Amino acid sequence: ITNIGDRCLVDMLDNRRKVTIVEFLRSLPNPEKIQAASTDMYRPYREAIQEVLPHVLCAFERFLEPKQALIHTTGSSTTRTN
């Protein structure tokens, strides 16, 4: 998962299961600041974004490698602190 605005890696998830993606998205600080997501057509990505971030515009990249997904944000709103 990357923050395109800040050009940085936000996190690398252990797997591509929907439950993992949903858990990650729910852990993000300030999710209301996320404006758009860009992902491949992998169904769990789409479903997780729609479930957790229904306000987010989702663009589907048909040319991305299947294991790539990007979360676009404004500023550093998705930078995680552990």
Buried (B, 14 or more C-beta within 10 A) or exposed (E): BBBEBBEEEBBEEEEBEBEBBBEBBEEBEEBEEBBBBBBBEBEBBBEBBEEBBEEBEBEEEEEBEEEBBBBBBBEBBBBEEE
